Amino acid sequence: MNACLIDTDVLVDHLRGEEKAYKFLEHMNAREATVFYSVISKAEIYSGIMPEEEESVASLFEGMEEVPVDGRVAEDAGRYRKAFLASHRLLLPDALIAASAKRAGAVLVTLNKRHYPMTDVEIQIPYKK
């Protein structure tokens, strides 16, 4: 895997000190893979942190590449949501994260494979809880 986009759940585990999440990100950095995150994940994380956690959160994001939501990502996300809203109850944040991974050409690393029913984005579960 040359590039991956880390989903919010794995980032939260890392911030909470989950050793498996830390080791996974360490392994990706050692392989010199490009590690991306979606601005949606950034917003989700910043919405739930305490002021004393801001420095560690900022440090985590500094070590990765940001994928912004632009028009192309928005279009892909809209198509995903339209296709999977009725069958999978696909949430807009998940559609945007999947579309970000697609546009970055990255594997989507998540613990919640069921949140991502689309078939044109490769999904990897990095560890078991």
Number of C-alpha atoms within 10 A of each C-alpha: 10 12 17 22 28 25 23 23 17 23 23 16 15 19 17 11 11 14 11 16 22 16 14 15 20 12 12 16 14 9 11 12 14 17 20 24 25 25 17 20 20 17 11 15 17 15 9 9 11 8 8 8 12 13 9 11 18 12 10 13 14 10 13 16 14 17 19 16 18 10 9 12 22 17 14 18 24 16 14 22 21 15 15 18 14 9 9 13 12 20 15 17 16 19 25 25 27 30 28 30 26 19 16 22 15 22 21 28 24 21 19 14 12 10 16 21 17 17 7 9 18 16 22 16 12 17 13 7 8
